């Protein structure tokens, strides 16, 4: 794999490289190091929310508006993993297929492969790839597993949280994890009963949750299935991005990613450890877990 075709915008090379990065992350590191000096232009918008909230539909319409502005759009859609193949169950999202002939749009589905937080392990590496390839807006749609999706805030420059009346979101929205990651609340399916009450409750919760950066998240109504309110969603996201602070957030994101990378490297060093046998010994009371870990660390020195 070489960086030149990626930097030149070769979509076939981009697709092959995306697969390479997802399946063989350690072998992809030299390429990522070559691409890294060419990143920093893209703005990343995360989209999260409960299953059925309309994330894919919203992303589809956001792509359309961004393309009307002449922007190149990369999409990372994180899907559940197949229990058999380990691949993404939904593949490249059906609702986004109308963009498949557009060279200015690249959609990539990725499997979580057991990773918590609603994101795939290679998500950050994939943003490096798309950024270097010249996509100026990257939309990251999480798997849709509920409150575990707070990891998206560590990757995206702005995070949209979708809420829907009648799905219990009025309770979920009041919980700290969601309140902390939302830069914009999108009240989708706002034509349903209960939308007004949900909006009032979210606004009340926002007023009580003071953020360190002083930002008060907007609450935007939309009906994504009809394409209504999408421009307002983009405007709200841009208002947050325009406040600055991207450098601080980017530094925080990379600090967290560096910890992950170090953790992955350390685990790689213990690839020959039989964790299943060790787990059996601990469960049977033959060994204690603290002594085992200390023994492994001593052996690795």
KAFENQUI-V818996 format. One record per pair of residues at least 24 apart in sequence whose ideal C-beta (glycine too) atoms are under 10 Angstrom apart, sorted by the first residue. I is the first residue (numbers start at 1). J is the second residue. Records with the same first field share a line. If there is no record, write none. Layout:
I = J + J
This chain:
1 = 27 + 28 + 30 + 31 + 32 + 34
2 = 31 + 34
3 = 30 + 31 + 32 + 33 + 34 + 35 + 36 + 37 + 38 + 129 + 132 + 133
4 = 34
5 = 133
6 = 31 + 34 + 35 + 38 + 129 + 130 + 132 + 133 + 134
7 = 34 + 35 + 38 + 132 + 133 + 134
8 = 133 + 134
9 = 72 + 103 + 104 + 106 + 133 + 134 + 135
10 = 133
11 = 103 + 104 + 105 + 106 + 133
13 = 133
14 = 74 + 106 + 108 + 129 + 130 + 132 + 133 + 134 + 135
15 = 106 + 108
17 = 126 + 129 + 132 + 133
18 = 74 + 76 + 106 + 108 + 109 + 110 + 122 + 125 + 126 + 129 + 130 + 133
19 = 108
20 = 129
21 = 108 + 110 + 122 + 125 + 126 + 128 + 129
22 = 87 + 88 + 108 + 109 + 110 + 111 + 113 + 120 + 121 + 122 + 123 + 125 + 126
23 = 86 + 87 + 122
24 = 122
25 = 121 + 122 + 125 + 261 + 264
26 = 264 + 265 + 268
28 = 122 + 125 + 128 + 129
29 = 125 + 261
31 = 125 + 128 + 129 + 132
32 = 124 + 125 + 128 + 129 + 132
33 = 128
34 = 132
35 = 125 + 128 + 129 + 131 + 132 + 133
36 = 128 + 131 + 132
37 = 132
38 = 128 + 131 + 132 + 133 + 134
39 = 127 + 128 + 129 + 130 + 131 + 132 + 133
40 = 131 + 132 + 246 + 250
41 = 131 + 132 + 134 + 135 + 136
42 = 72 + 73 + 74 + 127 + 128 + 130 + 131 + 132 + 133 + 134 + 135 + 136 + 137 + 138 + 157
43 = 71 + 131 + 135 + 136 + 137 + 138 + 139 + 156 + 157 + 158 + 237 + 238 + 241 + 246
44 = 74 + 76 + 123 + 124 + 127 + 130 + 131 + 135 + 137 + 138 + 139 + 140 + 152 + 155 + 156 + 157 + 158 + 159 + 241 + 246 + 249 + 250 + 253
45 = 137 + 138 + 139 + 140 + 141 + 152 + 156 + 157 + 158 + 159 + 160 + 183 + 184 + 233 + 234 + 237 + 238 + 240 + 241
46 = 76 + 118 + 119 + 123 + 138 + 139 + 140 + 141 + 142 + 149 + 151 + 152 + 153 + 154 + 155 + 156 + 157 + 158 + 159 + 160 + 161 + 181 + 182 + 183 + 237
47 = 75 + 77 + 139 + 140 + 141 + 142 + 144 + 149 + 152 + 156 + 158 + 159 + 160 + 161 + 162 + 184 + 186 + 233 + 237
48 = 78 + 118 + 119 + 140 + 141 + 142 + 143 + 144 + 145 + 146 + 147 + 148 + 149 + 150 + 151 + 152 + 153 + 156 + 159 + 160 + 161 + 162 + 178 + 181 + 182
49 = 118 + 141 + 142 + 144 + 146 + 149 + 160 + 161 + 162 + 163 + 164 + 167 + 169 + 172 + 178 + 182 + 185 + 186 + 188
50 = 144 + 145 + 146 + 147 + 149 + 161 + 162 + 163 + 164 + 167 + 168 + 169 + 172 + 178
51 = 80 + 143 + 144 + 145 + 146 + 167
52 = 144 + 162 + 164 + 167 + 188 + 189
53 = 144 + 161 + 162 + 163 + 164 + 167 + 169 + 186 + 188 + 189 + 224
54 = 95 + 162 + 164 + 186 + 188 + 189 + 222 + 223 + 224 + 225
55 = 93 + 95 + 139 + 141 + 142 + 143 + 144 + 160 + 162 + 186 + 188 + 224
56 = 90 + 93 + 94 + 95 + 96 + 141 + 144 + 224
57 = 93 + 95 + 96 + 162 + 188 + 189 + 222 + 223 + 224 + 225 + 226 + 227 + 230
58 = 95 + 139 + 141 + 160 + 162 + 186 + 188 + 222 + 224 + 225 + 227 + 229 + 230 + 233
59 = 93 + 95 + 96 + 107 + 139 + 140 + 141 + 160 + 224 + 230
60 = 93 + 94 + 95 + 96 + 97 + 98 + 99 + 107 + 139 + 224 + 227 + 230
61 = 95 + 222 + 224 + 225 + 226 + 227 + 228 + 229 + 230 + 231 + 233 + 234
62 = 137 + 139 + 141 + 160 + 224 + 230 + 231 + 233 + 234 + 237
63 = 95 + 96 + 98 + 99 + 102 + 104 + 105 + 107 + 137 + 139 + 230
64 = 98 + 99 + 102 + 105 + 227 + 230
65 = 227 + 230 + 231 + 233 + 234
66 = 104 + 105 + 136 + 137 + 139 + 234
67 = 99 + 102 + 104 + 105 + 137
69 = 136 + 137 + 234
70 = 104 + 136
71 = 104 + 105 + 135 + 136 + 137
72 = 102 + 103 + 104 + 105 + 106 + 130 + 133 + 134 + 135 + 136 + 137 + 138
73 = 99 + 102 + 104 + 105 + 106 + 107 + 130 + 135 + 136 + 137 + 138 + 139
74 = 104 + 105 + 106 + 107 + 108 + 126 + 127 + 129 + 130 + 131 + 133 + 134 + 135 + 136 + 137 + 138 + 139 + 140
75 = 99 + 105 + 106 + 107 + 108 + 109 + 130 + 135 + 137 + 138 + 139 + 140 + 141
76 = 106 + 107 + 108 + 109 + 110 + 119 + 120 + 122 + 123 + 126 + 127 + 129 + 130 + 138 + 139 + 140 + 141 + 142 + 155
77 = 107 + 108 + 109 + 110 + 120 + 139 + 140 + 141 + 142 + 143
78 = 108 + 109 + 110 + 111 + 112 + 115 + 117 + 118 + 119 + 120 + 122 + 123 + 126 + 140 + 141 + 142 + 143 + 144 + 145 + 149 + 151 + 152
79 = 109 + 110 + 111 + 112 + 120 + 141 + 142 + 143 + 144
80 = 111 + 112 + 113 + 143 + 144 + 145
81 = 110 + 111 + 112 + 113 + 114 + 115 + 120 + 143
82 = 111 + 113
85 = 111
86 = 111 + 112 + 113 + 114
87 = 111 + 113
88 = 112 + 113 + 120 + 143
89 = 143
90 = 143
93 = 141
95 = 224 + 225
96 = 139 + 141
104 = 134 + 135 + 136
105 = 135
106 = 130 + 133 + 135 + 138
107 = 139 + 141
109 = 141
110 = 140 + 143
111 = 143
112 = 142 + 143 + 145
115 = 143 + 151
116 = 145 + 148 + 149 + 150 + 151
117 = 142 + 143 + 145 + 148 + 149 + 150 + 151 + 152 + 153 + 154 + 155
118 = 142 + 143 + 144 + 145 + 146 + 147 + 148 + 149 + 150 + 151 + 152
119 = 143 + 148 + 149 + 150 + 151 + 152 + 154 + 155 + 156
121 = 260 + 264
123 = 151 + 152 + 154 + 155 + 156 + 257
124 = 154 + 155 + 253 + 254 + 256 + 257 + 260 + 261
125 = 257 + 261
126 = 155
127 = 155 + 156 + 253
137 = 234 + 237
146 = 172 + 175 + 177 + 178
147 = 172 + 175 + 176 + 177 + 178 + 181
148 = 177
149 = 177 + 178 + 181
150 = 176 + 177 + 178 + 180 + 181
151 = 181 + 256
152 = 181
153 = 177 + 180 + 181 + 182 + 183 + 249 + 252 + 253 + 256
154 = 181 + 249 + 252 + 253 + 254 + 255 + 256 + 257 + 260
155 = 249 + 253 + 256 + 257
156 = 181 + 183 + 237 + 249 + 253
157 = 183 + 237 + 240 + 241 + 245 + 246 + 249 + 250 + 253
158 = 182 + 183 + 184 + 236 + 237 + 238 + 239 + 240 + 241 + 243 + 246 + 249
159 = 183 + 184 + 217 + 237 + 240
160 = 184 + 185 + 186 + 188 + 217 + 220 + 233 + 234 + 236 + 237 + 240
161 = 185 + 186 + 187 + 202 + 217 + 219
162 = 186 + 187 + 188 + 189 + 222 + 224 + 233
163 = 187 + 188 + 189 + 190 + 195 + 198 + 199 + 201 + 202 + 219
164 = 188 + 189 + 190 + 192 + 194 + 195 + 198
165 = 189 + 190 + 191 + 192 + 193 + 194 + 195 + 196 + 197 + 198 + 199
166 = 192 + 193 + 194 + 195 + 198
167 = 192 + 194 + 198
169 = 194 + 198 + 201 + 202
170 = 194 + 197 + 198 + 199 + 200 + 201 + 202 + 205
171 = 201
173 = 198 + 201 + 202 + 205 + 206 + 219
174 = 201 + 202 + 204 + 205 + 208 + 209
175 = 205
176 = 209
178 = 202 + 205 + 209
179 = 205 + 206 + 208 + 209 + 211 + 217
180 = 209 + 211 + 212
181 = 217
182 = 206 + 209 + 211 + 215 + 217 + 218 + 219
183 = 211 + 213 + 215 + 217 + 218 + 236 + 237 + 239 + 240 + 241 + 243 + 249
184 = 215 + 217 + 218 + 219 + 220 + 232 + 233 + 234 + 235 + 236 + 237 + 238 + 239 + 240
185 = 217 + 218 + 219 + 220 + 221 + 233 + 236
186 = 218 + 219 + 220 + 221 + 222 + 224 + 229 + 230 + 232 + 233 + 236 + 237
187 = 219 + 220 + 221 + 222 + 223 + 229
188 = 220 + 221 + 222 + 223 + 224 + 225 + 229 + 233
189 = 221 + 222 + 223 + 224 + 225 + 226
190 = 220 + 221 + 222 + 223 + 224 + 228 + 229
191 = 221 + 222 + 223 + 225 + 226 + 228
192 = 223
195 = 221 + 223
196 = 221
213 = 240 + 243 + 244 + 245 + 248 + 249
214 = 243 + 245
215 = 239 + 240 + 243 + 245
266 = 297 + 300
269 = 296 + 297 + 299 + 300
270 = 296 + 297 + 299 + 300
273 = 299 + 300
